[in-house]
Amino acid sequence: MQLPYAALHQLLYPVLDRVDTLPELQGAALTSAFGLAPQPVPDRFLVAVSALTLMSDLAADTGLVCLVDNAHWLDQPSADALLFVARRLQAEGIALLFAAREGETHRFTSTGLPE
């Protein structure tokens, strides 16, 4: 919860070999956010757009389902990036499902998404 982009890294780790297929700026943004490149962490918007592009590319062949359990424990940068992705899903063939407990000390705010 305290490490920026830790949850996004955990979600995308199995497909990090596909980062090279992203536009150069987006690939650099993800590798920097995950501490895999020496550049400083880029703008949060660029990281979120990069995650959306990567997930859309993955979904192009067979679709993609992402399940995020205990979303109330997500680090804020990861939560912001995943909510950005969720709000922009249209015809990408991606299902993104968040599960969070109510009444926890940490809250997951999914404003604008169906519950």
C-alpha positions as CSV (number, residue, x, y, z in Angstrom):
1,M,0.0,0.0,0.0
2,Q,2.9,2.3,0.6
3,L,4.9,1.6,-2.6
4,P,3.7,3.6,-5.6
5,Y,2.6,1.4,-8.5
6,A,3.2,-1.9,-6.6
7,A,-0.3,-3.3,-7.3
8,L,-0.1,-2.2,-11.0
9,H,3.3,-3.9,-11.2
10,Q,1.9,-7.1,-9.7
11,L,-1.0,-7.1,-12.1
12,L,1.1,-6.5,-15.2
13,Y,4.3,-8.4,-14.2
14,P,3.3,-11.6,-16.2
15,V,3.2,-9.5,-19.4
16,L,6.1,-7.1,-18.9
17,D,7.8,-8.8,-21.9
18,R,5.1,-7.0,-24.0
19,V,6.2,-3.5,-22.9
20,D,8.5,-3.4,-25.9
21,T,5.5,-3.4,-28.2
22,L,4.2,-0.2,-26.7
23,P,5.1,3.2,-28.2
24,E,8.5,4.2,-26.9
25,L,7.3,6.9,-24.5
26,Q,4.7,4.6,-23.0
27,G,7.1,1.7,-22.6
28,A,9.5,4.0,-20.9
29,A,6.8,5.3,-18.6
30,L,5.9,1.8,-17.3
31,T,9.4,0.6,-16.9
32,S,10.3,3.7,-15.0
33,A,7.2,3.5,-12.8
34,F,8.1,-0.1,-12.0
35,G,11.7,0.8,-11.1
36,L,13.1,-1.1,-14.1
37,A,14.7,1.9,-15.8
38,P,16.9,4.7,-14.4
39,Q,14.5,7.5,-15.5
40,P,12.5,9.3,-12.9
41,V,8.9,8.2,-12.5
42,P,6.8,9.8,-15.2
43,D,3.5,11.7,-15.0
44,R,0.7,9.6,-13.5
45,F,-1.5,10.2,-16.6
46,L,1.2,8.7,-18.9
47,V,1.6,5.6,-16.7
48,A,-2.2,5.1,-16.8
49,V,-2.4,5.6,-20.6
50,S,0.5,3.1,-20.9
51,A,-1.4,0.5,-18.8
52,L,-4.5,1.0,-20.9
53,T,-2.6,0.6,-24.1
54,L,-0.9,-2.6,-22.9
55,M,-4.1,-4.1,-21.6
56,S,-5.9,-3.2,-24.8
57,D,-3.1,-4.9,-26.8
58,L,-3.4,-8.0,-24.7
59,A,-7.1,-8.1,-25.1
60,A,-7.0,-7.8,-28.9
61,D,-6.6,-11.5,-29.5
62,T,-8.8,-13.3,-26.9
63,G,-10.1,-10.7,-24.5
64,L,-8.8,-10.0,-21.0
65,V,-10.3,-10.3,-17.5
66,C,-8.6,-8.6,-14.6
67,L,-9.7,-9.3,-11.1
68,V,-8.5,-6.9,-8.4
69,D,-9.3,-8.3,-4.9
70,N,-8.9,-6.2,-1.7
71,A,-9.0,-3.0,-3.8
72,H,-9.2,-1.0,-0.6
73,W,-5.5,-1.9,0.0
74,L,-4.3,-0.7,-3.4
75,D,-1.6,2.0,-3.4
76,Q,-3.0,5.2,-4.6
77,P,-1.0,5.5,-7.9
78,S,-2.1,2.0,-8.9
79,A,-5.7,2.6,-7.9
80,D,-5.7,5.8,-9.9
81,A,-4.2,4.1,-13.0
82,L,-6.6,1.1,-12.8
83,L,-9.6,3.4,-12.4
84,F,-8.4,5.4,-15.3
85,V,-8.4,2.2,-17.4
86,A,-11.8,1.1,-16.1
87,R,-13.4,4.4,-17.0
88,R,-12.1,4.2,-20.6
89,L,-13.1,0.6,-21.5
90,Q,-15.4,0.6,-24.4
91,A,-14.8,-2.0,-27.1
92,E,-11.5,-3.3,-26.0
93,G,-12.7,-6.7,-24.8
94,I,-11.6,-6.1,-21.2
95,A,-13.5,-6.9,-18.1
96,L,-12.0,-5.2,-15.0
97,L,-13.6,-6.2,-11.7
98,F,-12.7,-4.6,-8.3
99,A,-13.6,-6.2,-5.0
100,A,-13.4,-4.1,-1.8
101,R,-14.7,-4.3,1.7
102,E,-16.9,-1.5,3.1
103,G,-16.1,0.0,6.4
104,E,-12.4,-0.6,6.2
105,T,-9.9,2.0,7.4
106,H,-8.8,2.4,3.8
107,R,-11.5,3.1,1.3
108,F,-11.6,2.3,-2.4
109,T,-13.5,5.0,-4.2
110,S,-14.8,3.9,-7.6
111,T,-16.8,7.0,-8.5
112,G,-18.3,6.8,-12.0
113,L,-18.1,3.0,-12.3
114,P,-21.1,0.6,-12.0
115,E,-21.3,-1.3,-8.7
